[in-house]
Amino acid sequence: MFTHAVGLFIFFSLCFFSVAGEVREWVSSDGKKLEAEFISGTENYVTLRRTSDGRRFTINLDKISDEDREWVKQKLEDIKGPGKKDPSGIFKERLNESWEKMEFGSLKFRFWGGKKLKNTKRYPFVVFLHGRGSGGSDNEKQLFSVPRKLTSKGFYKDNPSFIIAPQCPDDNKGWRGVYINDVIKLIKEAIEHLPVDKNRIYITGLSMGGFGTWEALSIAPELFAAAVPICGGANPSIAKKIKKVPIWTHHGEADEVVRVEWTRGIVNALERAKGNIRYTEYPEDSGIKHDAWTPCYNNPEVFEWMFSQAKNK
């Protein structure tokens, strides 16, 4: 588990607040050892950069040994003074134009920062949730769909934003429980530590990620300015809770993997609740089956609509 969640470890160097570095071997709660660079910490988490490959990740303090937890606590007090929180977090100095590999809690994820984005402005934040075929631990497969489109040169110039593409472990649990909760926590970390426009946070996902998009809406509807769930579905009972969020959902009538009734049910419930719902159903004779994301993400109107939504309007 340690290696999967990026277990633990650490040679902590205090690049944090420009303090002189310190090399130190650390031990995980299950006895594994690793060297990493300390980036930042809070009373619950520590953010590290692994020395072997430079990858950054955030883990719970309960994943490291008692001795190392005490070291972190003391080091934070030495640097900041007792009781103060780290103002940087996992996203410290992350403005760049590359899909950086990072980790947080139970998830590996990719993050796009945009090196030309300015700390004096506020930018949209986009979350993409992949389908089951892109799950695993390589932190690569989830980029094969819409994330590449969102960062293509012409598109990104017109729609500068922060983007995260988390990868769900391939354990058949899907975007539920700790995985979707960590997605929500990541969004909140970004709001706190990046120049994010809190009124323009968007989420989209396909298939398993479509279900995950609905799930995220049901957990934290107040976070999102708009959502585009594709060929997923949700329990109609969440309709009243999410009715204020602008949603444009898509599904193929001939879908043989996720029945179209999954989307029809929540759409009908939202319509009854007078929710802000828009639905595109691709007819059986269109040739679209489970791949409703293809016409959806190739439709410029979808992204124009999404990026035009704002909670303060």
C-alpha positions as CSV (number, residue, x, y, z in Angstrom):
1,M,0.0,0.0,0.0
2,F,2.9,2.2,0.8
3,T,4.4,1.9,-2.6
4,H,1.0,2.4,-4.2
5,A,0.1,5.5,-2.2
6,V,3.7,6.5,-2.5
7,G,4.4,5.0,0.7
8,L,6.6,7.0,2.8
9,F,9.8,8.0,3.4
10,I,11.8,10.9,3.2
11,F,14.8,12.9,3.2
12,F,13.3,16.2,4.1
13,S,15.1,19.3,2.7
14,L,13.5,22.6,3.8
15,C,12.9,24.3,0.5
16,F,9.8,25.4,2.3
17,F,10.1,29.1,3.1
18,S,13.6,29.1,1.6
19,V,15.0,27.3,4.7
20,A,18.3,25.4,4.3
21,G,17.9,21.8,3.3
22,E,18.3,18.7,5.4
23,V,18.8,15.1,4.2
24,R,17.1,12.4,6.3
25,E,15.9,8.8,5.8
26,W,12.3,8.3,6.9
27,V,10.3,5.2,7.6
28,S,6.7,4.4,6.8
29,S,4.2,3.1,9.3
30,D,4.7,-0.4,7.9
31,G,8.5,-0.2,8.0
32,K,9.4,0.7,4.4
33,K,12.1,3.3,3.8
34,L,12.5,6.0,1.2
35,E,14.1,9.4,0.7
36,A,12.1,12.4,-0.4
37,E,12.2,16.1,-0.2
38,F,9.8,17.9,2.2
39,I,7.7,20.4,0.4
40,S,5.1,21.4,3.0
41,G,3.0,20.1,5.8
42,T,-0.1,20.6,7.9
43,E,-1.4,18.9,11.1
44,N,-2.8,16.1,8.9
45,Y,-0.8,15.8,5.7
46,V,2.8,16.1,4.4
47,T,3.7,16.9,0.9
48,L,6.9,15.4,-0.5
49,R,9.0,15.1,-3.6
50,R,10.6,11.7,-4.0
51,T,14.3,12.0,-4.7
52,S,14.5,9.0,-7.0
53,D,12.3,10.5,-9.7
54,G,11.2,13.9,-8.5
55,R,7.5,13.1,-8.3
56,R,5.4,15.0,-5.8
57,F,2.7,13.5,-3.6
58,T,0.7,14.2,-0.5
59,I,0.1,11.6,2.2
60,N,-1.6,11.4,5.6
61,L,0.7,11.7,8.5
62,D,-0.6,8.4,9.8
63,K,1.2,6.7,7.0
64,I,4.6,7.5,8.5
65,S,6.2,6.2,11.7
66,D,5.5,7.8,15.1
67,E,9.1,9.1,15.3
68,D,8.8,10.7,11.9
69,R,5.4,12.3,12.6
70,E,6.9,13.9,15.7
71,W,9.8,15.1,13.6
72,V,7.4,16.7,11.1
73,K,5.4,18.4,14.0
74,Q,8.6,19.8,15.5
75,K,9.9,20.9,12.2
76,L,6.7,22.8,11.3
77,E,6.8,24.5,14.7
78,D,10.4,25.5,14.2
79,I,9.7,26.9,10.8
80,K,6.3,28.6,11.3
81,G,5.7,28.7,15.0
82,P,3.1,26.5,16.9
83,G,-0.4,26.3,15.6
84,K,0.1,28.0,12.2
85,K,-0.9,26.3,9.0
86,D,1.3,25.8,5.9
87,P,0.3,28.3,3.3
88,S,1.6,26.4,0.3
89,G,0.4,22.8,0.2
90,I,0.9,20.4,-2.6
91,F,0.4,23.0,-5.3
92,K,3.3,25.2,-4.1
93,E,5.1,26.8,-7.1
94,R,3.2,24.6,-9.6
95,L,2.6,27.1,-12.4
96,N,4.1,25.3,-15.4
97,E,3.0,24.0,-18.8
98,S,3.5,20.3,-18.5
99,W,1.3,17.4,-17.2
100,E,3.2,17.0,-13.9
101,K,2.8,13.6,-12.2
102,M,1.6,14.1,-8.6
103,E,0.0,12.1,-5.8
104,F,-2.5,12.9,-3.1
105,G,-3.9,10.6,-0.5
106,S,-5.3,7.6,-2.3
107,L,-4.8,9.0,-5.8
108,K,-2.2,9.5,-8.4
109,F,-3.1,12.5,-10.6
110,R,-1.8,14.8,-13.4
111,F,-1.8,18.5,-12.9
112,W,-1.5,21.3,-15.5
113,G,-0.7,24.7,-14.1
114,G,0.0,27.0,-17.0
115,K,3.3,28.8,-16.5
116,K,1.9,32.1,-17.9
117,L,-0.9,32.2,-15.4
118,K,-0.5,35.1,-13.0
119,N,-1.0,35.1,-9.3
120,T,-2.7,38.4,-9.5
121,K,-5.6,37.0,-11.5
122,R,-8.1,34.2,-11.0
123,Y,-8.6,31.2,-13.3
124,P,-11.1,28.4,-13.9
125,F,-10.3,25.0,-12.4
126,V,-11.3,21.9,-14.4
127,V,-11.6,18.3,-13.1
128,F,-11.7,15.4,-15.5
129,L,-12.7,11.9,-14.3
130,H,-11.8,9.0,-16.7
131,G,-13.7,5.8,-17.4
132,R,-12.9,2.3,-16.2
133,G,-10.5,1.5,-19.0
134,S,-8.1,4.2,-17.9
135,G,-7.8,3.1,-14.3
136,G,-4.7,1.8,-12.7
137,S,-1.4,3.1,-11.4
138,D,0.6,4.3,-14.4
139,N,-0.6,7.9,-14.1
140,E,-0.8,8.0,-17.9
141,K,-3.9,6.5,-19.4
142,Q,-6.3,9.1,-18.0
143,L,-4.7,11.8,-20.3
144,F,-5.8,10.0,-23.5
145,S,-9.2,11.8,-23.7
146,V,-10.3,15.3,-23.0
147,P,-7.3,16.5,-20.9
148,R,-5.1,16.7,-24.0
149,K,-7.8,18.7,-25.8
150,L,-8.1,21.2,-22.9
151,T,-4.4,21.9,-23.1
152,S,-4.0,22.0,-26.9
153,K,-2.4,25.3,-27.9
154,G,-5.4,27.0,-29.5
155,F,-7.9,25.9,-27.0
156,Y,-5.8,26.7,-23.9
157,K,-5.1,30.2,-25.2
158,D,-8.8,31.0,-25.3
159,N,-9.6,29.1,-22.1
160,P,-6.6,29.3,-19.6
161,S,-7.3,27.2,-16.6
162,F,-5.9,24.8,-14.0
163,I,-6.7,21.2,-14.8
164,I,-6.4,18.0,-12.8
165,A,-6.9,14.5,-14.1
166,P,-6.8,12.0,-11.3
167,Q,-6.4,8.2,-11.9
168,C,-8.7,5.9,-10.1
169,P,-7.0,2.7,-8.9
170,D,-8.2,-0.4,-10.9
171,D,-9.9,-2.2,-8.0
172,N,-13.5,-2.1,-9.3
173,K,-14.6,0.5,-6.6
174,G,-15.0,3.3,-9.1
175,W,-15.3,7.0,-8.3
176,R,-16.8,6.5,-4.9
177,G,-15.7,6.5,-1.3
178,V,-12.2,7.6,-0.5
179,Y,-11.4,8.2,-4.2
180,I,-14.0,10.8,-4.9
181,N,-13.5,12.3,-1.5
182,D,-9.9,12.8,-2.3
183,V,-10.9,14.5,-5.5
184,I,-13.0,16.9,-3.5
185,K,-10.1,17.5,-1.1
186,L,-7.8,18.2,-4.1
187,I,-10.1,20.8,-5.4
188,K,-10.2,22.5,-1.9
189,E,-6.4,22.4,-1.8
190,A,-6.3,24.1,-5.1
191,I,-8.7,26.8,-4.0
192,E,-6.6,27.5,-1.0
193,H,-3.2,27.5,-2.6
194,L,-3.6,28.6,-6.3
195,P,-5.2,31.6,-7.9
196,V,-8.4,29.7,-8.6
197,D,-11.7,31.5,-9.5
198,K,-14.0,29.8,-6.9
199,N,-16.9,30.8,-9.1
200,R,-15.7,28.8,-12.1
201,I,-14.9,25.2,-11.0
202,Y,-16.0,22.7,-13.6
203,I,-16.1,18.9,-13.6
204,T,-16.7,16.4,-16.4
205,G,-16.2,12.7,-16.8
206,L,-17.2,9.7,-19.0
207,S,-18.7,6.3,-18.2
208,M,-17.3,5.5,-14.7
209,G,-16.2,9.1,-14.6
210,G,-19.7,10.1,-15.6
211,F,-21.0,8.4,-12.5
212,G,-18.2,10.0,-10.6
213,T,-19.2,13.4,-11.8
214,W,-22.7,12.9,-10.5
215,E,-21.2,11.6,-7.2
216,A,-19.0,14.6,-6.8
217,L,-22.0,16.9,-7.4
218,S,-24.0,15.1,-4.7
219,I,-21.1,15.4,-2.2
220,A,-20.2,19.0,-2.7
221,P,-22.7,20.8,-5.0
222,E,-21.6,24.2,-3.7
223,L,-18.1,23.8,-5.2
224,F,-19.2,23.5,-8.9
225,A,-20.2,26.1,-11.4
226,A,-21.0,23.5,-14.1
227,A,-20.8,19.8,-14.8
228,V,-20.7,17.7,-18.0
229,P,-21.4,14.0,-17.0
230,I,-21.3,11.6,-20.0
231,C,-22.9,8.1,-20.2
232,G,-23.1,7.8,-16.5
233,G,-26.0,8.2,-14.1
234,A,-27.1,8.8,-10.6
235,N,-29.8,8.0,-8.1
236,P,-32.7,10.4,-8.8
237,S,-33.0,11.1,-5.1
238,I,-30.0,13.6,-5.3
239,A,-31.9,15.9,-7.7
240,K,-33.0,18.5,-5.1
241,K,-29.5,18.7,-3.7
242,I,-27.8,19.4,-7.0
243,K,-30.6,21.3,-8.8
244,K,-28.8,24.7,-8.7
245,V,-25.7,23.4,-10.5
246,P,-25.8,23.9,-14.3
247,I,-25.5,20.4,-15.8
248,W,-25.3,19.3,-19.4
249,T,-25.4,15.5,-19.6
250,H,-25.0,13.3,-22.6
251,H,-25.9,9.6,-23.3
252,G,-26.4,7.4,-26.3
253,E,-29.8,5.7,-26.7
254,A,-28.1,2.5,-27.9
255,D,-25.5,2.4,-25.1
256,E,-24.9,-1.3,-24.3
257,V,-22.6,-0.7,-21.4
258,V,-24.4,1.8,-19.3
259,R,-28.1,1.8,-20.0
260,V,-29.5,5.2,-21.0
261,E,-32.1,4.9,-18.3
262,W,-29.4,5.8,-15.8
263,T,-29.2,9.3,-17.2
264,R,-32.9,9.6,-18.1
265,G,-33.8,8.9,-14.5
266,I,-31.7,11.7,-13.0
267,V,-32.7,14.1,-15.8
268,N,-36.4,13.5,-15.2
269,A,-35.9,14.0,-11.5
270,L,-34.0,17.3,-12.1
271,E,-36.7,18.5,-14.4
272,R,-39.3,17.8,-11.8
273,A,-37.2,19.7,-9.2
274,K,-36.9,22.6,-11.7
275,G,-33.1,22.0,-11.8
276,N,-30.6,23.6,-14.2
277,I,-30.4,20.6,-16.5
278,R,-29.6,20.2,-20.2
279,Y,-29.7,16.8,-21.9
280,T,-28.4,15.5,-25.2
281,E,-29.4,12.0,-26.1
282,Y,-27.8,10.6,-29.3
283,P,-30.5,8.5,-31.1
284,E,-30.0,4.8,-31.9
285,D,-29.6,5.5,-35.6
286,S,-26.7,7.9,-35.0
287,G,-24.3,5.1,-34.6
288,I,-23.3,6.4,-31.1
289,K,-23.4,3.6,-28.4
290,H,-21.3,3.9,-25.3
291,D,-18.9,6.4,-26.9
292,A,-21.1,9.4,-26.3
293,W,-18.0,11.3,-25.2
294,T,-16.8,11.4,-28.8
295,P,-19.6,13.7,-30.2
296,C,-19.8,15.5,-26.8
297,Y,-16.1,16.5,-26.5
298,N,-15.9,17.2,-30.3
299,N,-18.7,19.7,-30.0
300,P,-17.2,23.2,-29.4
301,E,-20.5,24.4,-28.0
302,V,-20.1,22.1,-25.0
303,F,-16.9,23.8,-23.8
304,E,-18.2,27.2,-24.7
305,W,-21.2,26.5,-22.5
306,M,-19.1,25.1,-19.7
307,F,-16.5,27.9,-19.5
308,S,-19.3,30.5,-19.7
309,Q,-20.9,29.3,-16.4
310,A,-20.1,31.1,-13.2
311,K,-21.7,30.9,-9.8
312,N,-21.9,34.7,-9.4
313,K,-23.9,35.2,-12.5
